Amino acid sequence: MTEPAETRLKRLRMRSMRRGIKEMDILLMRFSEARLATLTPAELDLYEVLLEENDQDLYQWVTGQTDPPEHLAPLIAQVRAVSTG
C-alpha cells in the first residue's frame, strides 16, 4: 500500500523537528516548512535518507564544516540555502 502524499509530508515534517540536537531541529524544521511540499518524489526519498544520518554529521555538512557525501550534496545545499536565508 502506498502512503498518501499528505501523510508522507506530515511524517517527514515530524521527523524534521524531532531530532537529537536542537540545532538540527531548527535547521530541518525551517527547511521542511519552506521546501518539503515542493520536492519531487525522488527528492523526498533522498530527504528520508538524509533524516537517517547522524545529527552531528548533518550539522557539520549543513554548516560547511565538512563536505557531505556526494549523493546528499545537492539536498544539503538546499538545506543550507534555507538556513542562511
N, CA, C and O atoms as a Tinker XYZ file with bonds, in Angstrom:
   340  protein
     1  N      0.838000   -1.172000    0.000000    73     2
     2  CA     0.000000    0.000000    0.000000    64     1     3
     3  C      0.894000    1.250000    0.000000    63     2     4     5
     4  O      1.845000    1.342000    0.776000    81     3
     5  N      0.585000    2.179000   -0.855000    73     3     6
     6  CA     1.351000    3.410000   -0.972000    64     5     7
     7  C      0.829000    4.448000    0.016000    63     6     8     9
     8  O     -0.378000    4.623000    0.187000    81     7
     9  N      1.756000    5.118000    0.648000    73     7    10
    10  CA     1.413000    6.167000    1.612000    64     9    11
    11  C      0.920000    7.406000    0.860000    63    10    12    13
    12  O      1.571000    7.845000   -0.088000    81    11
    13  N     -0.218000    7.976000    1.265000    73    11    14
    14  CA    -0.684000    9.209000    0.617000    64    13    15
    15  C      0.356000   10.328000    0.769000    63    14    16    17
    16  O      1.055000   10.400000    1.780000    81    15
    17  N      0.450000   11.187000   -0.230000    73    15    18
    18  CA     1.455000   12.256000   -0.235000    64    17    19
    19  C      1.336000   13.153000    0.995000    63    18    20    21
    20  O      2.348000   13.513000    1.597000    81    19
    21  N      0.130000   13.511000    1.366000    73    19    22
    22  CA    -0.068000   14.391000    2.528000    64    21    23
    23  C      0.432000   13.733000    3.814000    63    22    24    25
    24  O      1.040000   14.391000    4.658000    81    23
    25  N      0.176000   12.448000    3.957000    73    23    26
    26  CA     0.641000   11.711000    5.135000    64    25    27
    27  C      2.161000   11.652000    5.160000    63    26    28    29
    28  O      2.784000   11.817000    6.209000    81    27
    29  N      2.743000   11.418000    4.008000    73    27    30
    30  CA     4.209000   11.359000    3.928000    64    29    31
    31  C      4.829000   12.697000    4.335000    63    30    32    33
    32  O      5.795000   12.731000    5.097000    81    31
    33  N      4.276000   13.789000    3.830000    73    31    34
    34  CA     4.805000   15.109000    4.171000    64    33    35
    35  C      4.681000   15.387000    5.669000    63    34    36    37
    36  O      5.604000   15.928000    6.276000    81    35
    37  N      3.559000   15.024000    6.262000    73    35    38
    38  CA     3.380000   15.218000    7.706000    64    37    39
    39  C      4.405000   14.402000    8.492000    63    38    40    41
    40  O      4.984000   14.886000    9.465000    81    39
    41  N      4.618000   13.176000    8.065000    73    39    42
    42  CA     5.583000   12.305000    8.751000    64    41    43
    43  C      6.995000   12.880000    8.646000    63    42    44    45
    44  O      7.739000   12.894000    9.627000    81    43
    45  N      7.356000   13.351000    7.467000    73    43    46
    46  CA     8.689000   13.921000    7.277000    64    45    47
    47  C      8.857000   15.222000    8.061000    63    46    48    49
    48  O      9.941000   15.501000    8.574000    81    47
    49  N      7.801000   16.011000    8.155000    73    47    50
    50  CA     7.880000   17.232000    8.974000    64    49    51
    51  C      8.123000   16.887000   10.436000    63    50    52    53
    52  O      8.933000   17.528000   11.105000    81    51
    53  N      7.421000   15.876000   10.928000    73    51    54
    54  CA     7.616000   15.461000   12.328000    64    53    55
    55  C      9.040000   14.964000   12.547000    63    54    56    57
    56  O      9.673000   15.307000   13.546000    81    55
    57  N      9.538000   14.169000   11.630000    73    55    58
    58  CA    10.914000   13.660000   11.762000    64    57    59
    59  C     11.931000   14.793000   11.659000    63    58    60    61
    60  O     13.027000   14.691000   12.210000    81    59
    61  N     11.582000   15.860000   10.965000    73    59    62
    62  CA    12.478000   17.006000   10.828000    64    61    63
    63  C     12.617000   17.780000   12.131000    63    62    64    65
    64  O     13.672000   18.349000   12.410000    81    63
    65  N     11.563000   17.801000   12.922000    73    63    66
    66  CA    11.617000   18.603000   14.148000    64    65    67
    67  C     11.881000   17.777000   15.395000    63    66    68    69
    68  O     12.030000   18.347000   16.476000    81    67
    69  N     11.942000   16.486000   15.288000    73    67    70
    70  CA    12.214000   15.616000   16.432000    64    69    71
    71  C     13.565000   14.938000   16.234000    63    70    72    73
    72  O     13.647000   13.729000   16.022000    81    71
    73  N     14.613000   15.740000   16.309000    73    71    74
    74  CA    15.966000   15.264000   16.068000    64    73    75
    75  C     16.684000   15.036000   17.393000    63    74    76    77
    76  O     16.077000   15.117000   18.460000    81    75
    77  N     17.962000   14.754000   17.315000    73    75    78
    78  CA    18.747000   14.533000   18.523000    64    77    79
    79  C     19.321000   15.806000   19.121000    63    78    80    81
    80  O     19.521000   15.894000   20.333000    81    79
    81  N     19.590000   16.800000   18.264000    73    79    82
    82  CA    20.123000   18.056000   18.783000    64    81    83
    83  C     19.250000   19.218000   18.303000    63    82    84    85
    84  O     18.735000   19.210000   17.185000    81    83
    85  N     19.100000   20.204000   19.168000    73    83    86
    86  CA    18.187000   21.321000   18.911000    64    85    87
    87  C     18.534000   22.074000   17.627000    63    86    88    89
    88  O     17.642000   22.500000   16.893000    81    87
    89  N     19.827000   22.237000   17.360000    73    87    90
    90  CA    20.239000   22.961000   16.159000    64    89    91
    91  C     19.680000   22.314000   14.896000    63    90    92    93
    92  O     19.226000   23.005000   13.984000    81    91
    93  N     19.716000   20.982000   14.852000    73    91    94
    94  CA    19.184000   20.293000   13.675000    64    93    95
    95  C     17.666000   20.355000   13.644000    63    94    96    97
    96  O     17.076000   20.406000   12.564000    81    95
    97  N     17.018000   20.352000   14.811000    73    95    98
    98  CA    15.563000   20.559000   14.851000    64    97    99
    99  C     15.214000   21.853000   14.119000    63    98   100   101
   100  O     14.330000   21.886000   13.263000    81    99
   101  N     15.930000   22.912000   14.478000    73    99   102
   102  CA    15.645000   24.236000   13.919000    64   101   103
   103  C     15.940000   24.275000   12.421000    63   102   104   105
   104  O     15.104000   24.725000   11.636000    81   103
   105  N     17.116000   23.810000   12.022000    73   103   106
   106  CA    17.506000   23.868000   10.610000    64   105   107
   107  C     16.589000   23.034000    9.724000    63   106   108   109
   108  O     16.149000   23.495000    8.670000    81   107
   109  N     16.302000   21.806000   10.151000    73   107   110
   110  CA    15.474000   20.929000    9.314000    64   109   111
   111  C     14.003000   21.322000    9.350000    63   110   112   113
   112  O     13.293000   21.124000    8.364000    81   111
   113  N     13.532000   21.874000   10.464000    73   111   114
   114  CA    12.143000   22.331000   10.510000    64   113   115
   115  C     11.954000   23.512000    9.559000    63   114   116   117
   116  O     10.959000   23.579000    8.837000    81   115
   117  N     12.904000   24.434000    9.562000    73   115   118
   118  CA    12.840000   25.561000    8.615000    64   117   119
   119  C     12.796000   25.057000    7.177000    63   118   120   121
   120  O     11.992000   25.517000    6.366000    81   119
   121  N     13.671000   24.110000    6.880000    73   119   122
   122  CA    13.711000   23.563000    5.525000    64   121   123
   123  C     12.393000   22.876000    5.187000    63   122   124   125
   124  O     11.845000   23.084000    4.104000    81   123
   125  N     11.886000   22.070000    6.096000    73   123   126
   126  CA    10.653000   21.331000    5.801000    64   125   127
   127  C      9.477000   22.281000    5.583000    63   126   128   129
   128  O      8.631000   22.032000    4.724000    81   127
   129  N      9.419000   23.358000    6.348000    73   127   130
   130  CA     8.339000   24.332000    6.171000    64   129   131
   131  C      8.468000   25.079000    4.846000    63   130   132   133
   132  O      7.466000   25.382000    4.198000    81   131
   133  N      9.691000   25.372000    4.451000    73   131   134
   134  CA     9.919000   26.167000    3.243000    64   133   135
   135  C      9.873000   25.360000    1.951000    63   134   136   137
   136  O      9.399000   25.853000    0.927000    81   135
   137  N     10.363000   24.121000    1.993000    73   135   138
   138  CA    10.594000   23.422000    0.725000    64   137   139
   139  C     10.003000   22.024000    0.585000    63   138   140   141
   140  O      9.882000   21.523000   -0.532000    81   139
   141  N      9.642000   21.398000    1.668000    73   139   142
   142  CA     9.253000   19.989000    1.596000    64   141   143
   143  C      8.140000   19.741000    0.579000    63   142   144   145
   144  O      8.207000   18.782000   -0.191000    81   143
   145  N      7.130000   20.590000    0.571000    73   143   146
   146  CA     5.988000   20.394000   -0.325000    64   145   147
   147  C      6.354000   20.561000   -1.795000    63   146   148   149
   148  O      5.593000   20.147000   -2.670000    81   147
   149  N      7.505000   21.162000   -2.077000    73   147   150
   150  CA     7.899000   21.386000   -3.473000    64   149   151
   151  C      8.857000   20.321000   -4.002000    63   150   152   153
   152  O      9.184000   20.319000   -5.189000    81   151
   153  N      9.307000   19.418000   -3.135000    73   151   154
   154  CA    10.249000   18.384000   -3.565000    64   153   155
   155  C      9.554000   17.316000   -4.405000    63   154   156   157
   156  O      8.383000   17.003000   -4.190000    81   155
   157  N     10.285000   16.770000   -5.352000    73   155   158
   158  CA     9.779000   15.667000   -6.164000    64   157   159
   159  C      9.763000   14.393000   -5.317000    63   158   160   161
   160  O     10.399000   14.353000   -4.263000    81   159
   161  N      9.051000   13.354000   -5.755000    73   159   162
   162  CA     9.094000   12.090000   -5.013000    64   161   163
   163  C     10.518000   11.556000   -4.836000    63   162   164   165
   164  O     10.847000   11.030000   -3.772000    81   163
   165  N     11.356000   11.682000   -5.849000    73   163   166
   166  CA    12.749000   11.220000   -5.733000    64   165   167
   167  C     13.510000   12.046000   -4.699000    63   166   168   169
   168  O     14.317000   11.503000   -3.943000    81   167
   169  N     13.259000   13.345000   -4.661000    73   167   170
   170  CA    13.911000   14.201000   -3.665000    64   169   171
   171  C     13.407000   13.884000   -2.261000    63   170   172   173
   172  O     14.172000   13.938000   -1.298000    81   171
   173  N     12.129000   13.556000   -2.141000    73   171   174
   174  CA    11.593000   13.151000   -0.836000    64   173   175
   175  C     12.239000   11.851000   -0.374000    63   174   176   177
   176  O     12.532000   11.684000    0.810000    81   175
   177  N     12.461000   10.932000   -1.310000    73   175   178
   178  CA    13.170000    9.690000   -0.967000    64   177   179
   179  C     14.558000   10.011000   -0.426000    63   178   180   181
   180  O     14.987000    9.439000    0.576000    81   179
   181  N     15.250000   10.917000   -1.083000    73   179   182
   182  CA    16.588000   11.310000   -0.648000    64   181   183
   183  C     16.533000   12.029000    0.704000    63   182   184   185
   184  O     17.425000   11.857000    1.535000    81   183
   185  N     15.502000   12.823000    0.920000    73   183   186
   186  CA    15.344000   13.505000    2.213000    64   185   187
   187  C     15.164000   12.479000    3.332000    63   186   188   189
   188  O     15.675000   12.662000    4.437000    81   187
   189  N     14.442000   11.409000    3.043000    73   187   190
   190  CA    14.299000   10.345000    4.045000    64   189   191
   191  C     15.653000    9.716000    4.359000    63   190   192   193
   192  O     15.935000    9.400000    5.515000    81   191
   193  N     16.489000    9.532000    3.344000    73   191   194
   194  CA    17.844000    9.014000    3.559000    64   193   195
   195  C     18.624000    9.996000    4.434000    63   194   196   197
   196  O     19.314000    9.591000    5.369000    81   195
   197  N     18.512000   11.284000    4.124000    73   195   198
   198  CA    19.195000   12.314000    4.904000    64   197   199
   199  C     18.766000   12.262000    6.373000    63   198   200   201
   200  O     19.599000   12.408000    7.268000    81   199
   201  N     17.480000   12.055000    6.622000    73   199   202
   202  CA    16.978000   12.014000    8.001000    64   201   203
   203  C     17.506000   10.820000    8.794000    63   202   204   205
   204  O     17.450000   10.818000   10.023000    81   203
   205  N     18.012000    9.817000    8.103000    73   203   206
   206  CA    18.597000    8.658000    8.782000    64   205   207
   207  C     20.027000    8.932000    9.254000    63   206   208   209
   208  O     20.580000    8.167000   10.044000    81   207
   209  N     20.613000   10.009000    8.776000    73   207   210
   210  CA    22.000000   10.326000    9.117000    64   209   211
   211  C     22.119000   10.836000   10.552000    63   210   212   213
   212  O     21.155000   11.324000   11.142000    81   211
   213  N     23.312000   10.710000   11.084000    73   211   214
   214  CA    23.641000   11.178000   12.424000    64   213   215
   215  C     23.552000   12.705000   12.477000    63   214   216   217
   216  O     24.022000   13.387000   11.567000    81   215
   217  N     22.949000   13.241000   13.542000    73   215   218
   218  CA    22.778000   14.690000   13.664000    64   217   219
   219  C     24.092000   15.459000   13.672000    63   218   220   221
   220  O     24.180000   16.540000   13.090000    81   219
   221  N     25.106000   14.919000   14.319000    73   219   222
   222  CA    26.388000   15.620000   14.354000    64   221   223
   223  C     26.982000   15.737000   12.953000    63   222   224   225
   224  O     27.534000   16.776000   12.592000    81   223
   225  N     26.866000   14.671000   12.167000    73   223   226
   226  CA    27.337000   14.720000   10.778000    64   225   227
   227  C     26.514000   15.719000    9.971000    63   226   228   229
   228  O     27.066000   16.543000    9.242000    81   227
   229  N     25.197000   15.641000   10.104000    73   227   230
   230  CA    24.320000   16.564000    9.381000    64   229   231
   231  C     24.663000   18.013000    9.693000    63   230   232   233
   232  O     24.741000   18.849000    8.792000    81   231
   233  N     24.866000   18.303000   10.961000    73   231   234
   234  CA    25.176000   19.678000   11.365000    64   233   235
   235  C     26.474000   20.150000   10.709000    63   234   236   237
   236  O     26.551000   21.277000   10.219000    81   235
   237  N     27.475000   19.302000   10.700000    73   235   238
   238  CA    28.748000   19.680000   10.075000    64   237   239
   239  C     28.599000   19.885000    8.573000    63   238   240   241
   240  O     29.228000   20.778000    8.005000    81   239
   241  N     27.780000   19.073000    7.931000    73   239   242
   242  CA    27.557000   19.220000    6.489000    64   241   243
   243  C     26.810000   20.514000    6.183000    63   242   244   245
   244  O     27.204000   21.271000    5.295000    81   243
   245  N     25.728000   20.764000    6.923000    73   243   246
   246  CA    24.897000   21.942000    6.664000    64   245   247
   247  C     25.666000   23.229000    6.951000    63   246   248   249
   248  O     25.504000   24.220000    6.239000    81   247
   249  N     26.486000   23.220000    7.975000    73   247   250
   250  CA    27.240000   24.424000    8.332000    64   249   251
   251  C     28.539000   24.560000    7.550000    63   250   252   253
   252  O     29.251000   25.552000    7.708000    81   251
   253  N     28.857000   23.583000    6.712000    73   251   254
   254  CA    30.043000   23.659000    5.871000    64   253   255
   255  C     31.343000   23.294000    6.561000    63   254   256   257
   256  O     32.421000   23.551000    6.025000    81   255
   257  N     31.260000   22.703000    7.733000    73   255   258
   258  CA    32.469000   22.297000    8.454000    64   257   259
   259  C     33.159000   21.118000    7.777000    63   258   260   261
   260  O     34.386000   21.015000    7.783000    81   259
   261  N     32.355000   20.229000    7.194000    73   259   262
   262  CA    32.880000   19.100000    6.426000    64   261   263
   263  C     32.021000   18.932000    5.178000    63   262   264   265
   264  O     30.888000   19.409000    5.124000    81   263
   265  N     32.563000   18.260000    4.191000    73   263   266
   266  CA    31.821000   18.023000    2.953000    64   265   267
   267  C     30.844000   16.867000    3.144000    63   266   268   269
   268  O     31.186000   15.853000    3.752000    81   267
   269  N     29.624000   17.024000    2.620000    73   267   270
   270  CA    28.657000   15.929000    2.707000    64   269   271
   271  C     28.981000   14.838000    1.692000    63   270   272   273
   272  O     29.742000   15.068000    0.752000    81   271
   273  N     28.407000   13.652000    1.880000    73   271   274
   274  CA    28.549000   12.616000    0.852000    64   273   275
   275  C     27.993000   13.143000   -0.476000    63   274   276   277
   276  O     27.047000   13.930000   -0.501000    81   275
   277  N     28.583000   12.704000   -1.543000    73   275   278
   278  CA    28.221000   13.209000   -2.867000    64   277   279
   279  C     26.725000   13.079000   -3.167000    63   278   280   281
   280  O     26.123000   13.991000   -3.733000    81   279
   281  N     26.126000   11.942000   -2.787000    73   279   282
   282  CA    24.710000   11.723000   -3.112000    64   281   283
   283  C     23.780000   12.655000   -2.326000    63   282   284   285
   284  O     22.634000   12.856000   -2.730000    81   283
   285  N     24.250000   13.221000   -1.218000    73   283   286
   286  CA    23.427000   14.135000   -0.422000    64   285   287
   287  C     23.768000   15.605000   -0.650000    63   286   288   289
   288  O     23.045000   16.486000   -0.184000    81   287
   289  N     24.847000   15.876000   -1.354000    73   287   290
   290  CA    25.337000   17.251000   -1.504000    64   289   291
   291  C     24.292000   18.232000   -2.050000    63   290   292   293
   292  O     24.165000   19.325000   -1.498000    81   291
   293  N     23.533000   17.895000   -3.111000    73   291   294
   294  CA    22.545000   18.857000   -3.609000    64   293   295
   295  C     21.447000   19.174000   -2.578000    63   294   296   297
   296  O     21.017000   20.321000   -2.458000    81   295
   297  N     21.009000   18.173000   -1.856000    73   295   298
   298  CA    19.972000   18.391000   -0.848000    64   297   299
   299  C     20.524000   19.174000    0.344000    63   298   300   301
   300  O     19.843000   20.048000    0.880000    81   299
   301  N     21.740000   18.867000    0.756000    73   299   302
   302  CA    22.386000   19.620000    1.838000    64   301   303
   303  C     22.526000   21.085000    1.424000    63   302   304   305
   304  O     22.347000   21.981000    2.249000    81   303
   305  N     22.842000   21.331000    0.164000    73   303   306
   306  CA    22.952000   22.710000   -0.330000    64   305   307
   307  C     21.615000   23.433000   -0.214000    63   306   308   309
   308  O     21.580000   24.620000    0.110000    81   307
   309  N     20.519000   22.730000   -0.477000    73   307   310
   310  CA    19.195000   23.340000   -0.326000    64   309   311
   311  C     18.899000   23.664000    1.134000    63   310   312   313
   312  O     18.386000   24.737000    1.448000    81   311
   313  N     19.226000   22.733000    2.020000    73   311   314
   314  CA    19.013000   22.963000    3.454000    64   313   315
   315  C     19.841000   24.163000    3.903000    63   314   316   317
   316  O     19.348000   25.021000    4.635000    81   315
   317  N     21.089000   24.226000    3.469000    73   315   318
   318  CA    21.976000   25.337000    3.822000    64   317   319
   319  C     21.411000   26.662000    3.309000    63   318   320   321
   320  O     21.437000   27.666000    4.020000    81   319
   321  N     20.902000   26.664000    2.078000    73   319   322
   322  CA    20.355000   27.893000    1.493000    64   321   323
   323  C     19.171000   28.412000    2.304000    63   322   324   325
   324  O     19.051000   29.617000    2.526000    81   323
   325  N     18.308000   27.518000    2.741000    73   323   326
   326  CA    17.158000   27.931000    3.551000    64   325   327
   327  C     17.623000   28.418000    4.915000    63   326   328   329
   328  O     17.092000   29.396000    5.441000    81   327
   329  N     18.604000   27.745000    5.487000    73   327   330
   330  CA    19.044000   28.094000    6.844000    64   329   331
   331  C     19.794000   29.420000    6.891000    63   330   332   333
   332  O     19.814000   30.085000    7.926000    81   331
   333  N     20.411000   29.807000    5.777000    73   331   334
   334  CA    21.141000   31.075000    5.759000    64   333   335
   335  C     20.296000   32.207000    5.202000    63   334   336   337
   336  O     20.724000   33.360000    5.156000    81   335
   337  N     19.077000   31.854000    4.778000    73   335   338
   338  CA    18.090000   32.821000    4.365000    64   337   339
   339  C     18.416000   33.628000    3.194000    63   338   340
   340  O     17.620000   34.474000    2.785000    81   339
